Amino acid sequence: MGLTCEGRLQREKLRLQAAEWSEEGIAQAEIARRLGTSRQAVHAWQTKWKNGGTQA
C-alpha cells in the first residue's frame, strides 16, 4: 500500500524544505536531522533535483 493523499502532501513539503536548505548550502546530514529522515533520502532527492529541478 502507498501513502495517502495527505501523506504524499506531507512528504512533498519535506522535499521542498530540503531543497531550500540544500540551496542554502546546508549539509545532507543536517537536513536529514532537521527533517527526521535519512541522509540517504536527502541524497536521493538531491540527485533528482540535479537532474530535473525541484519538480523532479
N, C-alpha and C positions, 0 to 999 in steps of 0.2 A: 504494500500500500504506500502511496505517496503522501506528500504533505497536503494539508487542507489549504484552501484559498488563503485563509488568514496566516497560516504557516509560511506559505510562499511569499506573502507580502512582508512578513517579518524578516525572512531570510534576505529578501531584496534590500530592505532597509540596512541590514548589516553589511551587505556587499557595497552599497553606495557609501556608507560611512567609512568602510575600509578603503575604498578608492580615494576618498577625500584625504584621509590620513596618509595614504601612500603618496599622494601628490605633495603632501607637506614634508615628505622625507622621513616619516616615522617608520621604524624597523618592523619587519613582519612579525617578529616575536612580540613586540609591544602592541601591535594592532590586535594580534590574537588574544593577548592577555586582556586588553580592554574590552574586546567583544565576547570573551568567553568561548572562543573557538580554537581550533588548532592552527599552528603555524603552517601546516601543510595545506589547510583550506585557504588561508590567506595567499600562500604561494600559488595555488591553482587559480585563484581569482585574478591575481596579478598577471599571470601568464595569459589568461583570456583577454584582459584589458589591453595588454601589449599587442595582441593580435587583432583585436576588434573593437577597442574602446570600451567604455563602461556599459554600453548596450549589450556587449557580449556577456 
